[in-house]
Amino acid sequence: MSMELRVRPAVPDDLVRAAEIQRACLSRPWTADQLGDSLRRESYRLLIAEFGGVAVGTADFVLTGDYAEICNLAVLPAFRRRGVATALMTRAEEIAKEEGGASLTLEVSAQNTQARAFYAALGFRAEGRRPGFYGEEAALILWKHFGASADR
């Protein structure tokens, strides 16, 4: 079995597995029904990362005008630090650019230093804050600008 990393668009048969991955990784995971409802929207994208044909990570985002908003990024713990999250984020950026986007945005817990470092390494910068976004915790609003908006 090949252990090559592959990132592809999700299909309806992926929804249960995508929800399982989110449940294993996120404090506020989406259900398979929520993912399915979103997948029917023209602006929504769900990506699946596979190792050896087994789904091990997901990224989902919404294309909104000239930017894409990352909703969730989840990689199973056993597959972290293998480039899965980077591959998912790289593909999300490629799709955003293909669709005319000039930026990516997302929220991350202000307390999550590991995630903040990951996003900073990808070129994201904090441009705002949402108090109480994660219950008692604030979220930082991160942006990565490319194309015409990169000079901001």
C-alpha positions in Angstrom: 0.0 0.0 0.0 1.3 3.4 -1.0 1.7 5.9 1.8 1.6 8.9 -0.5 -0.2 11.9 0.7 -3.1 12.9 -1.5 -5.5 15.9 -1.1 -8.8 15.7 -3.0 -12.3 17.3 -2.9 -14.8 15.4 -0.7 -17.7 13.5 -2.1 -20.9 12.6 -0.2 -19.4 9.2 0.7 -16.7 11.0 2.7 -19.1 12.9 5.1 -19.2 10.3 7.9 -15.4 9.9 7.9 -14.9 13.6 7.8 -17.2 14.1 10.8 -15.3 11.3 12.6 -12.0 13.1 12.0 -13.4 16.4 13.2 -14.8 14.7 16.3 -11.4 13.3 17.1 -9.6 16.6 16.7 -11.9 19.6 17.3 -13.7 21.0 20.3 -16.6 22.0 18.1 -16.8 19.4 15.3 -19.5 19.5 12.6 -21.8 16.5 12.1 -22.0 14.5 8.9 -25.4 16.2 8.3 -23.9 19.7 8.8 -21.0 18.9 6.4 -23.5 17.5 3.9 -25.8 20.5 4.1 -22.7 22.7 3.5 -21.3 20.6 0.7 -24.5 21.3 -1.3 -23.7 25.0 -1.2 -21.9 26.4 -4.3 -19.4 28.4 -2.2 -18.4 25.6 0.2 -15.4 23.3 -0.2 -14.5 20.3 1.8 -11.1 18.7 1.2 -9.9 15.3 2.3 -6.3 14.3 2.9 -5.5 10.6 2.5 -2.5 8.4 3.3 -2.6 5.1 1.5 -6.3 5.7 0.6 -7.3 6.3 4.2 -8.8 9.7 5.1 -6.7 11.2 7.9 -7.5 14.9 7.7 -10.0 17.5 6.5 -10.2 21.2 5.7 -13.3 23.0 4.8 -13.8 26.6 3.7 -16.3 29.0 2.2 -15.5 31.2 -0.8 -16.8 34.7 -0.1 -16.1 37.3 -2.7 -12.4 38.0 -2.9 -11.4 35.8 0.1 -11.9 32.3 1.5 -12.8 31.6 5.1 -11.3 28.5 6.6 -14.0 26.9 8.8 -12.1 23.9 10.2 -8.8 22.1 9.8 -8.5 18.7 11.4 -5.7 16.0 11.2 -5.8 12.8 13.2 -3.2 12.9 15.9 -1.2 9.9 14.5 -0.7 11.8 11.2 0.3 15.2 12.6 3.7 16.6 11.7 3.7 14.7 8.4 2.7 17.7 6.2 -1.0 16.8 6.1 -2.2 20.2 7.5 0.2 22.1 5.2 -1.0 20.1 2.2 -4.6 20.9 3.0 -4.0 24.6 3.6 -1.9 24.8 0.4 -4.7 23.2 -1.6 -7.3 25.6 0.0 -5.1 28.5 -1.0 -4.8 27.2 -4.6 -8.5 26.8 -4.9 -9.1 30.3 -3.5 -6.8 31.8 -6.0 -8.3 29.7 -8.9 -11.7 31.1 -7.8 -10.4 34.7 -7.9 -9.7 35.1 -4.2 -7.0 37.3 -2.9 -6.9 36.3 0.8 -7.6 33.5 3.3 -8.9 34.1 6.8 -9.6 32.0 9.9 -10.0 32.1 13.6 -7.6 30.4 16.1 -7.6 30.3 19.8 -5.4 33.0 21.2 -4.1 30.3 23.7 -3.2 27.8 21.0 0.5 28.7 20.5 1.2 25.6 18.4 -1.6 26.4 15.9 -0.6 30.1 15.9 3.0 29.1 15.0 1.8 26.8 12.2 -0.4 29.5 10.6 2.4 32.1 11.0 4.8 29.8 9.2 2.2 29.7 6.3 2.1 33.5 6.1 -0.9 34.3 8.3 -0.9 37.4 10.5 -3.3 38.4 13.3 -5.5 41.3 12.2 -8.2 41.2 14.9 -9.5 39.5 18.0 -12.9 38.0 19.0 -13.4 37.9 22.8 -15.2 34.9 24.1 -15.2 33.1 20.7 -14.2 29.8 22.3 -16.3 30.1 25.5 -13.9 31.9 27.8 -11.1 32.1 25.3 -10.6 34.8 22.7 -9.9 34.0 19.1 -7.4 35.7 16.9 -8.6 36.6 13.4 -5.8 35.6 11.1 -5.4 36.7 7.4 -3.1 35.7 4.6 -3.2 38.1 1.7 -1.9 37.2 -1.8 -2.5 38.7 -5.2 -3.6 42.3 -5.3 -4.3 42.4 -1.6 -0.8 41.3 -0.5 0.4 44.9 -0.1 -2.1 45.6 2.7 
